[in-house]
Amino acid sequence: MKKILSIIFMVVTALSLNACDTESNVFEIIIDDSYKEFITMGTSADYAPYEYLTNDSNNKTQVVGIDIEIGKKIAQKLGKNLRVIHRNFDFLIDDLTENRVDFVISALTPNEERAKKVSFSELYYEARQIVVINQAKEDVFSSVDALNQSNIRIGAQLGSIQQKLVEEVFTNVQKQFLVSVNDLFFNLKEGILDAVVLEEPVGLGFISKNEGFIIKDYGIGESDGGMAVAVSKNNNVLLNIVNEVIQTLKDSGELNQIIESFLIEQ
């Protein structure tokens, strides 16, 4: 299981991919010793169970999660090993458009604004958008209207679909958008925030480790939302390969196995 303090440290200290870059946010995963090249994937590894940092038996930090497993399958299809670069979520699309990475998998939901910059694969997973609150406030926050008050503080990840949901649905609240989901959870536990908007699997992971918090499903968000892989605009060769991998994983049932294994681990 992930070490919370380790994750927070890695998120805070992750640097730019320019000259000041360090090894702390770059992970090389050997798919096959015979492969001579790497393909590079961008992600924001603070969003369990999709992608997160943990320590192995040798106390070495590694990146794991549903999206990492999908990235490994794409690399394998291409006959390459996988290099994963962990960055703040709001940098990922720019990293792709500026060719710092070959593709991005980071629980990324396609939308019109993003589609102007990158091309998206078929959806590989769909999850409800939910709100995590303190259990003691369950009766008080019984509806969107009850939560949408000027004295209420709601958080979401900076640059995410959840940020847009907060801006569109909770128009009256005090809003806090942070780079790290772990920082949002910290603020929720400390009472700095009253609620955090995120995807259901992430919320389930949080409440499984933190007593006194619950998930509320207010029915916010589009029902056809979901996660997709992003590639450079009009890179149809890679896009076709990614779609082929996703379809194969779906048809074989392996994708469900991957998802369920990480949901159980949470």
C-alpha positions in Angstrom: 0.0 0.0 0.0 1.1 3.5 -0.6 3.0 5.5 2.0 1.1 8.8 2.4 4.0 10.9 3.6 6.2 9.6 0.8 3.6 10.6 -1.8 3.2 14.1 -0.4 7.0 14.5 -0.3 7.3 13.4 -4.0 4.5 15.7 -5.1 5.9 18.7 -3.4 9.4 18.1 -4.6 8.6 17.1 -8.2 10.5 19.6 -10.4 10.3 20.8 -13.9 11.4 18.6 -16.7 14.0 21.2 -17.8 17.6 21.4 -16.6 16.7 21.3 -12.9 15.0 17.9 -13.3 15.9 15.1 -10.9 15.4 11.3 -11.0 12.7 11.6 -8.4 9.8 11.9 -10.9 11.1 9.6 -13.6 10.5 5.8 -13.4 11.8 3.3 -15.9 9.8 0.0 -16.1 11.5 -2.9 -18.0 8.9 -4.8 -19.9 11.3 -7.1 -21.6 15.1 -7.2 -21.4 15.3 -7.6 -25.1 13.6 -4.3 -25.8 16.1 -1.6 -26.8 14.0 1.5 -26.6 11.6 3.3 -24.2 8.3 5.0 -24.9 7.5 7.8 -22.5 4.2 8.2 -20.6 3.1 11.2 -18.7 1.0 10.9 -15.5 0.3 12.6 -12.2 0.9 9.9 -9.6 -1.2 11.2 -6.7 -4.5 9.7 -7.7 -4.9 6.2 -6.4 -6.0 3.8 -7.6 -5.3 5.1 -11.1 -1.6 6.1 -10.5 0.3 6.6 -7.2 3.7 6.2 -5.6 4.5 3.4 -3.2 7.6 1.7 -1.8 8.7 -1.8 -2.8 10.3 -4.4 -0.5 13.6 -2.7 -0.9 12.1 0.7 0.2 12.5 2.0 -3.4 9.8 4.3 -4.7 7.9 3.0 -7.6 4.8 4.1 -9.6 1.8 1.8 -9.8 -1.9 1.8 -10.6 -4.5 1.0 -13.1 -3.2 3.5 -15.7 0.4 2.3 -15.2 -0.7 -1.2 -16.1 -2.4 0.1 -19.3 0.7 2.0 -20.2 2.8 -1.2 -19.8 0.4 -3.0 -22.2 0.8 -0.2 -24.8 4.6 -0.3 -24.4 4.6 -4.1 -24.8 2.5 -3.8 -28.0 5.1 -1.4 -29.4 8.0 -3.7 -28.4 9.4 -1.0 -26.0 10.0 -0.6 -22.3 8.1 2.1 -20.4 9.4 5.4 -19.0 6.9 7.1 -16.7 7.2 10.8 -15.9 5.3 12.0 -12.8 4.2 15.6 -13.1 1.6 17.9 -11.7 -1.7 17.2 -13.4 -2.0 20.7 -15.0 1.3 20.2 -16.9 0.4 17.0 -18.6 -1.3 18.3 -21.7 1.5 20.8 -22.3 4.1 18.1 -21.9 2.3 16.1 -24.6 1.9 19.0 -27.0 5.6 20.0 -26.5 6.7 16.4 -27.1 8.2 15.8 -23.7 6.1 12.6 -23.5 4.7 10.2 -26.1 1.3 9.8 -24.5 -0.6 10.6 -21.3 -2.6 8.3 -19.0 -3.8 10.0 -15.9 -7.5 9.4 -15.3 -7.9 12.0 -18.1 -11.4 12.8 -19.2 -11.8 14.0 -22.8 -13.5 17.4 -23.3 -13.8 19.9 -26.0 -11.0 22.2 -24.7 -8.5 19.3 -24.4 -9.5 17.8 -27.7 -8.3 21.0 -29.4 -4.8 20.2 -28.3 -4.5 16.4 -28.3 -6.2 13.3 -29.7 -8.0 10.9 -27.4 -8.4 7.2 -27.5 -11.6 5.3 -26.8 -12.7 5.3 -23.2 -11.2 2.6 -21.1 -13.1 3.3 -17.8 -16.0 5.3 -16.6 -16.6 6.4 -13.0 -19.2 8.5 -11.1 -18.2 11.9 -9.9 -18.8 12.1 -6.1 -18.3 14.3 -3.1 -16.4 13.3 0.0 -17.6 14.9 3.3 -17.3 14.5 7.0 -19.8 11.9 8.2 -21.0 14.2 10.9 -22.3 16.6 8.2 -24.2 14.0 6.3 -27.6 15.3 7.3 -26.6 19.0 6.9 -25.2 18.4 3.3 -28.2 16.4 2.1 -28.3 17.9 -1.4 -26.4 20.0 -3.9 -28.4 23.1 -2.7 -27.5 22.4 0.9 -23.8 22.2 0.0 -23.9 25.2 -2.4 -23.7 27.9 0.3 -21.3 30.8 0.7 -19.9 29.6 3.9 -19.0 26.2 2.5 -15.5 25.4 1.3 -15.1 22.8 -1.6 -11.9 21.6 -3.2 -10.9 19.8 -6.4 -7.7 19.1 -8.3 -6.3 22.0 -10.3 -6.9 21.6 -14.0 -9.3 18.6 -13.6 -12.8 17.9 -14.7 -13.7 18.1 -11.1 -12.5 21.7 -11.0 -14.9 22.5 -13.8 -17.7 20.7 -11.9 -17.2 22.7 -8.8 -17.1 25.9 -10.9 -20.4 25.0 -12.7 -22.4 23.2 -10.0 -21.3 24.8 -6.7 -21.4 28.5 -7.8 -21.8 30.0 -4.3 -19.1 28.2 -2.4 -15.6 29.1 -1.5 -13.4 27.2 -3.9 -10.0 25.7 -3.4 -8.1 24.1 -6.3 -4.9 22.4 -5.5 -2.3 20.5 -7.6 -2.2 17.5 -5.3 -5.2 15.3 -4.3 -3.3 14.3 -1.2 -3.2 18.0 -0.1 -7.0 18.2 -0.7 -7.5 15.2 1.5 -5.2 16.7 4.2 -7.3 19.9 4.2 -10.5 17.9 4.4 -9.2 16.0 7.4 -8.0 19.2 9.1 -11.4 20.9 8.5 -10.0 23.5 6.1 -12.3 22.1 3.5 -15.9 20.9 3.9 -15.9 18.7 0.8 -13.8 17.4 -2.0 -15.1 16.5 -5.5 -13.5 13.6 -7.2 -14.1 10.2 -8.9 -15.7 7.4 -6.9 -12.7 5.0 -6.9 -10.4 7.7 -5.5 -13.0 8.6 -2.8 -13.4 4.9 -1.9 -9.7 4.6 -1.4 -9.7 7.6 0.9 -12.6 6.6 3.1 -11.2 3.0 3.4 -8.2 4.5 5.3 -9.9 7.4 7.1 -12.8 6.9 9.5 -15.4 9.5 9.8 -15.7 10.4 6.1 -18.4 9.3 3.6 -19.1 9.5 -0.1 -22.2 11.5 -1.3 -23.5 10.9 -4.8 -25.3 14.0 -5.9 -25.6 13.0 -9.5 -23.2 15.7 -10.7 -21.1 15.3 -13.9 -21.9 14.0 -17.3 -23.1 10.4 -17.5 -20.9 9.8 -20.6 -17.7 11.0 -19.0 -14.8 8.6 -18.6 -11.1 8.2 -18.9 -9.1 8.0 -22.1 -5.5 7.9 -23.3 -4.2 11.2 -24.8 -1.7 11.2 -27.7 -0.2 14.1 -29.8 -2.7 15.7 -32.1 -3.3 13.6 -35.2 -0.8 10.9 -34.3 -3.1 8.3 -35.8 -0.5 5.6 -35.8 0.0 5.6 -32.1 -3.7 6.3 -31.5 -4.7 3.2 -33.5 -2.3 1.1 -31.5 -3.6 2.4 -28.2 -7.2 1.8 -29.2 -6.3 -1.8 -30.3 -4.7 -2.4 -26.8 -7.7 -1.0 -25.0 -10.1 -3.1 -27.1 -8.1 -6.3 -26.5 -7.9 -5.7 -22.8 -11.7 -5.2 -22.7 -12.5 -8.2 -24.9 -10.3 -10.5 -22.9 -11.6 -9.3 -19.5 -8.1 -8.4 -18.5 -9.0 -4.7 -18.1 -11.7 -5.5 -15.5 -9.2 -7.7 -13.7 -6.6 -4.9 -13.5 -9.2 -2.4 -12.3 -10.7 -4.7 -9.7 -7.2 -5.7 -8.4 -6.4 -2.1 -7.6 -9.8 -1.3 -6.2 -9.5 -4.2 -3.8 -5.9 -3.1 -2.9 -7.3 0.3 -1.9 
